[in-house]
Amino acid sequence: MPQYDEDVSVEESEVIEEEEDFEDEELSIAEKVIGVYIAPVNTFRQLADRPDFWTAFIILSLIGIALATVMLPRTLPIVTSGTVEQMQESFTAQGMSETDQATALSVMTKTVRISSYVGAIIGPPIQYAIGWLLVTALIFFIALIQGFDTDFKRLLGVVPWLTFISIGSSITAVVRLMNTELVSMQQMQKLQMQMPLSIGALIPEGANLPVFIEGVLGLIDPFFIWSTIVMVFALQYANRCSRSKAITTTIIATVIILAVMGGLMTLGRMFNPGS
């Protein structure tokens, strides 16, 4: 049986003892997925004992691929037209003839379509894997600083399961994109970086907030909040620490993640001012 941090309150000790009375049978895939939502305490206790990276990776990659593929008919015309306009301006500036431009733009259009479909297939698995590795490394580093009995492999087998909650943000974003008339690259990019149910979505259009603040508020929605709460249970068991220390770790990791995401959005706006 795993050993937990001795620095726990009476209440936390009772919770741990109560949880250890559960039957130690391995959860099925369905029980893990559903348990993340309705029984996070017991589910993450089990996942900490039996880390499971690949099941989460396969299921979420398939969901991500499905969402990206569903969006393509809506986003591809905008992406293609935006790319064609930029290239046409470049060709004209270079003095290229209309015949040569037409040939080059035809090739460019086919290339954009192919790359978009390839990206929809290989993009989600790569993005998930890289994101989970970075988040796991961050949490592992924070846990080491605090002296927890942590383990990178154990964390990597637990962290991806939090995405089953935050995937709700992606689903609602896809629903909004599917029901919105897209007219420009700038509009589409802004919609993609702002979750429909987020705090940022409530900000009036003319507010003119700094891009960093706008980006951070655009990430905070009910799915993000619930996944952050559930992260406390995940880290309590994965790091073998008290719940109070898991809360501290969760707060530190969440602040850093939001700061990084906000910074990336700021950089993206700097390199693409029109968005």
SEFITOR-983503 format. One record per residue: residue in one letter; y, z, x of N, C-alpha, C in turn. Coordinates in steps of 0.001 Angstrom, whole numbers, plus 500000, padded with zeros to 6 digits. Layout:
<kolbas>
KOLBA  aa     n_Y     n_Z     n_X    ca_Y    ca_Z    ca_X     c_Y     c_Z     c_X
KOLBA   a       Y       Z       X       Y       Z       X       Y       Z       X
...
</kolbas>
This chain:
<kolbas>
KOLBA  aa     n_Y     n_Z     n_X    ca_Y    ca_Z    ca_X     c_Y     c_Z     c_X
KOLBA   m  498805  500000  500845  500000  500000  500000  501242  500000  500878
KOLBA   p  502234  499160  500628  503417  499097  501470  504190  500404  501467
KOLBA   q  504817  500732  502602  505625  501936  502730  507099  501588  502505
KOLBA   y  507791  502442  501779  509188  502182  501475  510081  503154  502223
KOLBA   d  511342  502823  502292  512346  503641  502963  512291  505075  502432
KOLBA   e  512278  506049  503316  512219  507433  502890  513518  507900  502253
KOLBA   d  514611  507194  502513  515923  507588  502002  516113  507071  500584
KOLBA   v  515352  507645  499647  515454  507233  498250  515734  508452  497391
KOLBA   s  516352  508239  496267  516637  509327  495347  515386  509659  494555
KOLBA   v  515423  510796  493830  514282  511181  492996  514008  510109  491964
KOLBA   e  515079  509580  491363  514925  508545  490334  514241  507317  490906
KOLBA   e  514675  506875  492109  514088  505683  492718  512643  505929  493107
KOLBA   s  512320  507161  493546  510946  507483  493914  510036  507381  492698
KOLBA   e  510539  507878  491548  509748  507802  490323  509517  506364  489899
KOLBA   v  510554  505513  490075  510416  504102  489716  509343  503448  490569
KOLBA   i  509382  503717  491881  508402  503114  492789  507002  503581  492462
KOLBA   e  506848  504907  492187  505514  505412  491857  505003  504785  490573
KOLBA   e  505896  504634  489596  505503  504029  488321  505075  502589  488523
KOLBA   e  505816  501848  489373  505499  500448  489600  504174  500294  490342
KOLBA   e  503858  501271  491193  502625  501170  491961  501397  501455  491104
KOLBA   d  501620  501921  489847  500499  502151  488940  500015  500861  488291
KOLBA   f  500784  499737  488460  500362  498465  487896  499074  498003  488566
KOLBA   e  498265  497307  487824  497066  496720  488422  497484  495734  489497
KOLBA   d  496803  495790  490612  497197  494976  491761  496505  493619  491731
KOLBA   e  496423  493009  490560  495814  491692  490444  496869  490627  490706
KOLBA   e  496461  489558  491380  497411  488503  491709  497869  487796  490442
KOLBA   l  499167  487562  490355  499725  486901  489188  499420  485412  489221
KOLBA   s  499241  484829  488043  499071  483382  487952  500423  482719  488152
KOLBA   i  500417  481395  488319  501673  480665  488496  502579  480857  487283
KOLBA   a  502009  480751  486091  502802  480918  484866  503374  482324  484783
KOLBA   e  502593  483330  485157  503065  484711  485113  504206  484936  486103
KOLBA   k  504144  484273  487247  505226  484399  488235  506514  483773  487707
KOLBA   v  506392  482568  487181  507580  481854  486693  508222  482610  485531
KOLBA   i  507416  483023  484565  507945  483750  483408  508404  485141  483816
KOLBA   g  507653  485771  484718  507964  487129  485148  509289  487252  485860
KOLBA   v  509703  486191  486550  511001  486196  487225  512113  486462  486209
KOLBA   y  511910  485996  484975  512925  486160  483930  512757  487478  483163
KOLBA   i  511529  487776  482751  511340  488900  481819  510765  490158  482465
KOLBA   a  510183  490055  483648  509617  491238  484321  509854  491137  485825
KOLBA   p  511127  491064  486244  511428  490840  487665  510949  491955  488593
KOLBA   v  510950  493193  488111  510556  494310  488974  509106  494158  489424
KOLBA   n  508198  494027  488457  506787  493904  488809  506487  492576  489487
KOLBA   t  507151  491497  489056  506897  490173  489636  507249  490144  491113
KOLBA   f  508411  490674  491473  508817  490637  492881  508079  491687  493720
KOLBA   r  507595  492735  493072  506723  493663  493800  505453  492942  494236
KOLBA   q  504904  492145  493313  503696  491382  493615  503974  490286  494637
KOLBA   l  505114  489603  494486  505451  488524  495418  505697  489060  496829
KOLBA   a  506244  490265  496935  506461  490857  498249  505129  491166  498937
KOLBA   d  504122  491535  498132  502793  491791  498689  502059  490497  499013
KOLBA   r  502299  489456  498194  501649  488155  498395  502706  487051  498344
KOLBA   p  503475  486870  499408  504536  485843  499437  503975  484467  499095
KOLBA   d  504739  483713  498314  504259  482405  497847  505400  481397  497915
KOLBA   f  505566  480761  499064  506631  479774  499255  506282  478446  498610
KOLBA   w  505057  477967  498823  504722  476589  498470  504688  476335  496972
KOLBA   t  504244  477304  496182  504235  477104  494733  505657  476903  494210
KOLBA   a  506575  477774  494644  507970  477632  494224  508553  476319  494731
KOLBA   f  508232  475959  495967  508768  474722  496555  508323  473494  495766
KOLBA   i  507056  473422  495429  506523  472249  494714  507112  472149  493310
KOLBA   i  507086  473265  492567  507568  473238  491181  509058  472918  491120
KOLBA   l  509857  473605  491946  511299  473394  491909  511692  472025  492449
KOLBA   s  510951  471519  493424  511225  470167  493929  511005  469135  492837
KOLBA   l  509924  469303  492070  509646  468377  490970  510734  468460  489897
KOLBA   i  511186  469682  489606  512271  469840  488629  513544  469186  489154
KOLBA   g  513843  469421  490438  515041  468829  491040  515003  467322  491041
KOLBA   i  513839  466756  491359  513681  465295  491353  513872  464750  489937
KOLBA   a  513303  465444  488956  513434  465007  487556  514902  465027  487118
KOLBA   l  515621  466088  487467  517032  466189  487081  517865  465101  487761
KOLBA   a  517607  464876  489059  518364  463851  489795  518079  462465  489237
KOLBA   t  516832  462211  488866  516445  460902  488331  517054  460669  486949
KOLBA   v  517074  461720  486140  517660  461616  484797  519147  461303  484888
KOLBA   m  519824  461856  485891  521270  461655  486024  521640  460274  486544
KOLBA   l  520728  459614  487248  521063  458349  487909  521678  457296  486987
KOLBA   p  521107  457054  485791  521720  456034  484928  523181  456318  484597
KOLBA   r  523573  457610  484610  524951  457969  484307  525845  457902  485539
KOLBA   t  525321  458347  486670  526155  458458  487873  526153  457205  488742
KOLBA   l  525059  456435  488704  524940  455282  489599  526034  454236  489395
KOLBA   p  526401  453868  488143  527482  452879  487978  528801  453338  488603
KOLBA   i  529105  454640  488479  530344  455166  489055  530288  455129  490574
KOLBA   v  529161  455567  491127  528992  455567  492587  529066  454146  493127
KOLBA   t  528381  453220  492454  528356  451825  492906  529743  451196  492849
KOLBA   s  530437  451374  491721  531760  450770  491576  532746  451356  492582
KOLBA   g  532653  452678  492818  533533  453308  493789  533309  452783  495193
KOLBA   t  532036  452594  495556  531706  452074  496886  532154  450627  497029
KOLBA   v  531925  449836  495982  532317  448424  496013  533827  448283  496160
KOLBA   e  534598  449090  495426  536062  449026  495522  536546  449350  496931
KOLBA   q  535962  450389  497524  536365  450767  498880  536030  449670  499885
KOLBA   m  534831  449108  499769  534417  448069  500710  535225  446791  500514
KOLBA   q  535548  446482  499255  536321  445274  498975  537713  445371  499595
KOLBA   e  538317  446523  499512  539618  446732  500140  539526  446564  501650
KOLBA   s  538426  447091  502220  538229  446978  503668  538026  445524  504078
KOLBA   f  537209  444792  503304  536944  443379  503624  538223  442541  503527
KOLBA   t  539018  442819  502484  540265  442075  502300  541220  442322  503465
KOLBA   a  541291  443573  503896  542158  443912  505025  541709  443215  506311
KOLBA   q  540408  442957  506406  539871  442280  507592  540018  440758  507514
KOLBA   g  540500  440256  506359  540677  438826  506193  539407  438072  505870
KOLBA   m  538403  438734  505316  537131  438095  504994  537306  437182  503773
KOLBA   s  536653  436051  503788  536757  435099  502682  536088  435653  501432
KOLBA   e  536457  435116  500255  535895  435601  498991  534395  435381  498922
KOLBA   t  533915  434255  499478  532471  433968  499472  531715  434998  500296
KOLBA   d  532216  435286  501474  531572  436274  502345  531638  437669  501730
KOLBA   q  532766  437946  501077  532900  439246  500418  531858  439412  499317
KOLBA   a  531694  438365  498519  530734  438415  497418  529322  438662  497935
KOLBA   t  528957  437988  499030  527622  438159  499610  527436  439581  500143
KOLBA   a  528450  440057  500883  528372  441394  501464  528336  442481  500384
KOLBA   l  529131  442284  499329  529177  443275  498262  527875  443300  497461
KOLBA   s  527235  442139  497324  525945  442072  496637  524892  442875  497401
KOLBA   v  524883  442696  498709  523949  443450  499555  524273  444940  499483
KOLBA   m  525569  445253  499529  525999  446649  499478  525580  447317  498167
KOLBA   t  525724  446596  497057  525343  447146  495753  523856  447478  495707
KOLBA   k  523017  446556  496205  521571  446796  496230  521231  447979  497128
KOLBA   t  521939  448074  498258  521687  449175  499195  522028  450518  498570
KOLBA   v  523165  450567  497848  523582  451810  497189  522568  452229  496140
KOLBA   r  522072  451268  495366  521085  451571  494327  519802  452116  494941
KOLBA   i  519319  451444  495976  518068  451876  496617  518226  453257  497238
KOLBA   s  519345  453447  497964  519564  454738  498622  519730  455862  497602
KOLBA   s  520309  455545  496430  520479  456556  495388  519135  457002  494838
KOLBA   y  518237  456052  494599  516909  456404  494088  516085  457144  495142
KOLBA   v  516195  456714  496392  515492  457412  497478  516035  458835  497615
KOLBA   g  517363  458971  497537  517981  460290  497628  517563  461204  496492
KOLBA   a  517398  460641  495293  516979  461439  494142  515564  461984  494328
KOLBA   i  514753  461282  495108  513355  461691  495322  513219  462664  496487
KOLBA   i  513851  462350  497602  513669  463196  498789  514781  464241  498944
KOLBA   g  515897  464048  498224  517027  464966  498364  516734  466389  497930
KOLBA   p  516258  466610  496684  516020  467987  496216  515077  468794  497104
KOLBA   p  513897  468271  497509  513030  469074  498388  513699  469462  499694
KOLBA   i  514434  468524  500291  515113  468818  501559  516210  469856  501355
KOLBA   q  516999  469691  500303  518090  470633  500038  517557  472034  499766
KOLBA   y  516482  472121  498975  515906  473433  498692  515379  474087  499964
KOLBA   a  514626  473344  500748  514022  473901  501960  515096  474414  502920
KOLBA   i  516118  473605  503155  517194  474007  504070  517955  475211  503506
KOLBA   g  518274  475157  502223  519006  476263  501596  518239  477568  501676
KOLBA   w  516951  477530  501363  516139  478744  501406  516010  479296  502817
KOLBA   l  515852  478417  503785  515753  478864  505183  517037  479571  505617
KOLBA   l  518187  478996  505258  519467  479590  505644  519687  480934  504950
KOLBA   v  519401  481000  503649  519579  482247  502903  518615  483320  503415
KOLBA   t  517373  482921  503678  516382  483870  504203  516808  484397  505562
KOLBA   a  517312  483511  506426  517773  483929  507756  518934  484917  507628
KOLBA   l  519837  484650  506680  520974  485540  506456  520502  486930  506018
KOLBA   i  519635  486973  505021  519138  488253  504508  518328  488985  505577
KOLBA   f  517529  488247  506332  516726  488831  507405  517626  489494  508446
KOLBA   f  518708  488796  508802  519646  489323  509791  520331  490582  509273
KOLBA   i  520767  490571  508013  521406  491743  507409  520425  492916  507371
KOLBA   a  519170  492642  507026  518156  493695  506956  517869  494283  508337
KOLBA   l  517823  493441  509363  517584  493927  510720  518704  494865  511165
KOLBA   i  519935  494489  510846  521079  495320  511227  520970  496712  510592
KOLBA   q  520441  496753  509359  520316  498034  508657  519022  498768  508997
KOLBA   g  518187  498147  509816  516963  498810  510273  515831  498826  509273
KOLBA   f  515783  497850  508372  514718  497807  507374  513411  497290  507976
KOLBA   d  512309  497616  507278  511000  497087  507667  510846  495702  507046
KOLBA   t  511640  494761  507518  511669  493420  506928  510747  492469  507678
KOLBA   d  510531  491319  507092  509666  490304  507708  510136  488939  507207
KOLBA   f  510407  488006  508117  510965  486709  507730  510015  485950  506809
KOLBA   k  508738  485934  507137  507771  485206  506313  507698  485789  504910
KOLBA   r  507737  487103  504820  507690  487750  503501  508921  487382  502685
KOLBA   l  510092  487420  503314  511325  487043  502624  511299  485584  502174
KOLBA   l  510788  484708  503048  510741  483284  502716  509789  483011  501561
KOLBA   g  508842  483890  501346  507930  483734  500215  508456  484327  498928
KOLBA   v  509600  485012  499013  510187  485667  497841  511481  484994  497395
KOLBA   v  512356  484673  498360  513681  484114  498064  513635  482877  497156
KOLBA   p  512733  481904  497397  512736  480696  496545  512548  480985  495059
KOLBA   w  511892  482096  494727  511637  482384  493310  512905  482750  492557
KOLBA   l  513948  483147  493286  515232  483414  492637  515843  482129  492087
KOLBA   t  515462  480995  492672  516007  479705  492239  515528  479328  490842
KOLBA   f  514419  479925  490393  513964  479645  489032  514994  480115  488003
KOLBA   i  515819  481089  488389  516889  481538  487502  518109  480635  487650
KOLBA   s  518529  480412  488897  519743  479615  489122  519562  478139  488779
KOLBA   i  518303  477682  488612  518084  476285  488219  518685  476032  486837
KOLBA   g  518899  477113  486077  519542  476972  484771  520935  476381  484890
KOLBA   s  521635  476707  486000  522970  476139  486222  522883  474630  486389
KOLBA   s  521871  474178  487137  521701  472739  487367  521367  472008  486075
KOLBA   i  520543  472626  485249  520151  471997  483984  521362  471847  483061
KOLBA   t  522176  472902  482959  523365  472808  482108  524359  471795  482662
KOLBA   a  524430  471682  483997  525325  470692  484608  524882  469275  484271
KOLBA   v  523556  469050  484305  523023  467729  483974  523302  467398  482510
KOLBA   v  523120  468378  481633  523387  468162  480206  524845  467768  479994
KOLBA   r  525748  468436  480706  527165  468098  480553  527455  466701  481067
KOLBA   l  526892  466346  482233  527120  465007  482783  526569  463926  481862
KOLBA   m  525436  464219  481227  524826  463247  480329  525650  463046  479055
KOLBA   n  526479  464030  478724  527266  463957  477492  528761  463794  477759
KOLBA   t  529095  463392  478981  530498  463186  479348  530709  461733  479748
KOLBA   e  531791  461176  479291  532133  459805  479680  532731  459829  481086
KOLBA   l  531985  459310  482044  532428  459324  483438  533265  458083  483715
KOLBA   v  534450  458308  484264  535356  457176  484489  535715  456981  485960
KOLBA   s  535446  457978  486790  535824  457836  488198  534969  458737  489077
KOLBA   m  534959  458421  490376  534257  459241  491347  534859  460634  491404
KOLBA   q  536196  460704  491339  536874  461984  491436  536473  462906  490284
KOLBA   q  536418  462351  489075  536036  463144  487915  534599  463638  488053
KOLBA   m  533702  462746  488470  532293  463099  488602  532093  464183  489652
KOLBA   q  532769  464059  490797  532639  465047  491863  533140  466412  491424
KOLBA   k  534215  466426  490660  534751  467700  490180  533791  468354  489199
KOLBA   l  533193  467559  488319  532232  468096  487366  530989  468630  488076
KOLBA   q  530553  467930  489133  529353  468334  489850  529527  469650  490593
KOLBA   m  530748  469950  491023  530951  471177  491792  531356  472362  490915
KOLBA   q  531426  472158  489595  531812  473235  488700  530775  473383  487590
KOLBA   m  530094  474535  487564  529080  474783  486562  529721  474900  485175
KOLBA   p  529109  474333  484140  529711  474296  482797  530032  475671  482219
KOLBA   l  529178  476677  482496  529375  478007  481922  530051  478965  482892
KOLBA   s  530610  478434  483963  531184  479273  485004  532572  479788  484639
KOLBA   i  533045  480758  485415  534406  481259  485252  535397  480126  485524
KOLBA   g  535071  479294  486511  535959  478185  486869  536173  477207  485727
KOLBA   a  535175  477066  484858  535299  476132  483735  536310  476625  482702
KOLBA   l  536645  477911  482759  537603  478478  481800  539047  478352  482273
KOLBA   i  539225  477950  483533  540571  477849  484089  541259  476592  483552
KOLBA   p  542484  476707  483061  543211  475532  482545  543368  474452  483613
KOLBA   e  543441  473214  483173  543532  472074  484091  544721  472175  485043
KOLBA   g  545856  472630  484564  547054  472640  485406  547246  473895  486225
KOLBA   a  546201  474699  486398  546340  475970  487106  546651  475785  488588
KOLBA   n  546132  474703  489185  546372  474394  490601  546012  475548  491531
KOLBA   l  544807  476092  491361  544329  477144  492240  543928  476555  493588
KOLBA   p  543918  477364  494662  543403  476875  495947  541971  476381  495776
KOLBA   v  541613  475333  496517  540283  474736  496374  539194  475775  496612
KOLBA   f  539422  476660  497577  538422  477690  497895  538149  478570  496677
KOLBA   i  539215  479065  496053  539068  479928  494872  538436  479152  493726
KOLBA   e  538878  477926  493532  538339  477082  492458  536839  476863  492649
KOLBA   g  536450  476615  493902  535040  476383  494203  534191  477614  493965
KOLBA   v  534674  478775  494398  533923  480028  494218  533771  480360  492736
KOLBA   l  534871  480275  491981  534807  480582  490548  533927  479590  489803
KOLBA   g  533857  478357  490319  533020  477345  489688  531531  477590  489862
KOLBA   l  531170  478494  490770  529763  478816  491017  529276  480015  490211
KOLBA   i  530212  480851  489764  529838  482105  489112  529660  481887  487611
KOLBA   d  528406  481819  487186  528074  481663  485774  526977  482668  485425
KOLBA   p  526540  482752  484165  525522  483747  483787  524235  483646  484605
KOLBA   f  523809  482423  484959  522592  482266  485747  522773  482836  487149
KOLBA   f  523931  482588  487730  524221  483124  489063  524251  484652  489028
KOLBA   i  524892  485212  488014  524994  486674  487896  523620  487301  487723
KOLBA   w  522791  486705  486853  521455  487272  486620  520576  487141  487869
KOLBA   s  520669  486026  488568  519867  485857  489785  520304  486850  490859
KOLBA   t  521600  487190  490876  522090  488182  491835  521538  489562  491502
KOLBA   i  521501  489890  490214  520928  491175  489795  519451  491249  490147
KOLBA   v  518728  490174  489865  517293  490145  490149  517033  490194  491656
KOLBA   m  517970  489659  492448  517814  489690  493903  517661  491123  494413
KOLBA   v  518264  492065  493727  518151  493466  494134  516687  493891  494154
KOLBA   f  515934  493554  493089  514522  493919  493031  513718  493170  494091
KOLBA   a  514072  491883  494268  513366  491076  495270  513522  491675  496663
KOLBA   l  514742  492067  497015  514994  492597  498356  514497  494021  498512
KOLBA   q  514452  494778  497423  513924  496137  497498  512484  496115  498015
KOLBA   y  511696  495188  497489  510288  495139  497884  510059  494311  499140
KOLBA   a  510792  493218  499285  510606  492373  500466  511062  493080  501741
KOLBA   n  512113  493904  501635  512638  494624  502800  512101  496042  502915
KOLBA   r  511236  496459  501955  510664  497803  501983  511748  498866  502084
KOLBA   c  512741  498782  501198  513860  499720  501256  514134  500296  499876
KOLBA   s  515045  501242  499799  515422  501834  498521  516246  500829  497710
KOLBA   r  516341  501091  496417  517090  500178  495558  518580  500194  495894
KOLBA   s  519104  501355  496248  520524  501439  496589  520834  500591  497819
KOLBA   k  519935  500588  498797  520158  499772  499996  519946  498285  499692
KOLBA   a  519055  497999  498748  518854  496606  498336  520110  496082  497645
KOLBA   i  520780  496959  496890  522035  496569  496237  523081  496232  497290
KOLBA   t  523178  497064  498319  524148  496815  499392  523870  495481  500081
KOLBA   t  522609  495228  500393  522227  493964  501043  522553  492772  500156
KOLBA   t  522270  492903  498857  522544  491824  497906  524034  491516  497836
KOLBA   i  524860  492554  497795  526313  492350  497718  526809  491630  498971
KOLBA   i  526362  492081  500144  526795  491457  501402  526378  489993  501447
KOLBA   a  525098  489719  501120  524586  488345  501167  525311  487459  500162
KOLBA   t  525572  487971  498957  526223  487175  497922  527654  486823  498306
KOLBA   v  528385  487777  498864  529764  487518  499297  529786  486444  500379
KOLBA   i  528869  486538  501331  528818  485545  502417  528464  484169  501872
KOLBA   i  527479  484103  500973  527052  482822  500404  528199  482172  499627
KOLBA   l  528907  482954  498819  530033  482412  498056  531144  481936  498990
KOLBA   a  531386  482694  500058  532427  482309  501016  532072  480999  501702
KOLBA   v  530801  480845  502078  530360  479614  502738  530456  478431  501790
KOLBA   m  529978  478607  500553  530031  477525  499576  531473  477125  499274
KOLBA   g  532349  478134  499117  533758  477836  498880  534379  477104  500047
KOLBA   g  533995  477493  501268  534499  476821  502459  534036  475378  502545
KOLBA   l  532772  475134  502196  532250  473760  502218  532971  472878  501204
KOLBA   m  533264  473434  500033  533985  472662  499021  535408  472360  499487
KOLBA   t  536013  473318  500178  537356  473098  500716  537354  471978  501743
KOLBA   l  536359  471978  502631  536245  470921  503623  536014  469572  502960
KOLBA   g  535160  469573  501898  534898  468328  501189  536157  467757  500560
KOLBA   r  537003  468634  500027  538249  468165  499419  539232  467651  500496
KOLBA   m  539186  468266  501691  540060  467831  502784  539708  466425  503237
KOLBA   f  538390  466131  503287  537952  464793  503731  537995  463775  502613
KOLBA   n  538144  464265  501372  538246  463351  500225  539361  463864  499321
KOLBA   p  540599  463724  499742  541750  464309  499027  541838  463890  497568
KOLBA   g  541348  462691  497245  541479  462202  495876  540625  462937  494876
KOLBA   s  539628  463712  495360  538745  464406  494429  539342  465706  493929
</kolbas>
